[in-house]
Amino acid sequence: MTKKRAYRSKVRILADMMRAIQIEGEEGAGPTKILYSANLSHDRLIQYIEELVEKELIEDIGTESSTKVYVLTEKGREFLREFAKVERFSEAFGIDV
């Protein structure tokens, strides 16, 4: 019998990406780090990064070698704080977010 793979909501995926960036701190995280940490395909990664940048939750700080490096904005940090509250609340009732 195979174990059913849990579905991740879009919000959960975005939060996973942002947590991957948060873990790296002020240096930020590159696309590859985010891709592996959030367990995404490259196409999905690009789509979601564009959305996070557009919503001003993350920003590209780049580097001297013009590599993309992303950091959380204050708005992004606030999103993660509030999302953690929602996770705790939903878990108390046995509901997956």
C-alpha positions as CSV (number, residue, x, y, z in Angstrom):
1,M,0.0,0.0,0.0
2,T,1.4,3.4,-1.0
3,K,1.3,6.3,1.4
4,K,-0.8,9.2,0.0
5,R,1.3,12.3,-0.6
6,A,-0.1,15.3,1.3
7,Y,-1.3,18.2,-0.9
8,R,0.3,21.5,-0.2
9,S,-1.8,24.7,-0.7
10,K,-0.3,27.6,-2.6
11,V,-0.1,29.5,0.6
12,R,1.9,26.7,2.3
13,I,4.3,26.6,-0.7
14,L,4.8,30.4,-0.6
15,A,5.4,30.1,3.2
16,D,7.9,27.3,2.6
17,M,9.8,29.4,0.1
18,M,9.8,32.4,2.4
19,R,11.1,30.2,5.3
20,A,13.9,29.0,3.1
21,I,14.9,32.6,2.5
22,Q,14.5,33.5,6.2
23,I,16.8,30.7,7.3
24,E,19.6,32.2,5.2
25,G,19.3,35.5,7.1
26,E,20.6,38.8,5.7
27,E,22.7,37.1,3.1
28,G,19.6,35.9,1.4
29,A,19.0,32.7,-0.6
30,G,19.5,32.0,-4.3
31,P,17.0,30.2,-6.5
32,T,18.6,26.8,-6.1
33,K,18.5,26.9,-2.3
34,I,14.8,27.9,-2.4
35,L,14.0,25.3,-5.0
36,Y,15.5,22.4,-2.9
37,S,14.2,23.7,0.5
38,A,10.7,24.2,-0.8
39,N,10.7,21.0,-2.9
40,L,9.5,22.7,-6.2
41,S,10.0,22.3,-9.9
42,H,12.0,25.1,-11.6
43,D,8.9,26.4,-13.5
44,R,6.9,26.6,-10.3
45,L,9.8,28.3,-8.5
46,I,10.1,31.0,-11.1
47,Q,6.3,31.6,-11.1
48,Y,6.1,31.9,-7.3
49,I,9.2,34.0,-7.0
50,E,7.7,36.5,-9.4
51,E,4.5,36.6,-7.4
52,L,6.4,37.1,-4.1
53,V,8.4,39.9,-5.6
54,E,5.3,41.5,-7.1
55,K,3.5,41.4,-3.8
56,E,6.7,42.9,-2.1
57,L,7.1,39.9,0.2
58,I,10.7,39.3,-1.0
59,E,13.2,41.3,-3.0
60,D,16.2,40.5,-5.2
61,I,19.3,42.1,-3.6
62,G,21.5,40.5,-6.3
63,T,25.3,40.3,-5.9
64,E,28.3,41.6,-7.6
65,S,28.3,38.6,-10.0
66,S,24.7,39.5,-10.9
67,T,23.4,36.3,-9.3
68,K,19.8,36.5,-8.0
69,V,19.7,36.5,-4.2
70,Y,16.4,37.0,-2.4
71,V,15.7,38.4,1.1
72,L,12.5,38.9,3.0
73,T,11.0,42.3,3.2
74,E,9.4,43.6,6.4
75,K,6.1,42.7,4.8
76,G,7.4,39.2,4.2
77,R,8.5,38.8,7.8
78,E,5.1,40.0,9.0
79,F,3.4,37.5,6.7
80,L,5.4,34.6,8.2
81,R,4.6,35.7,11.7
82,E,0.9,35.8,11.0
83,F,1.0,32.5,9.0
84,A,2.6,30.8,12.0
85,K,-0.4,32.0,14.1
86,V,-2.8,30.6,11.5
87,E,-0.9,27.3,11.5
88,R,-1.1,27.0,15.3
89,F,-4.8,27.8,15.3
90,S,-5.7,25.4,12.6
91,E,-3.6,22.6,14.2
92,A,-5.6,23.0,17.4
93,F,-8.7,22.0,15.5
94,G,-7.0,19.3,13.4
95,I,-7.2,21.3,10.1
96,D,-4.4,21.4,7.6
97,V,-3.6,24.8,6.1
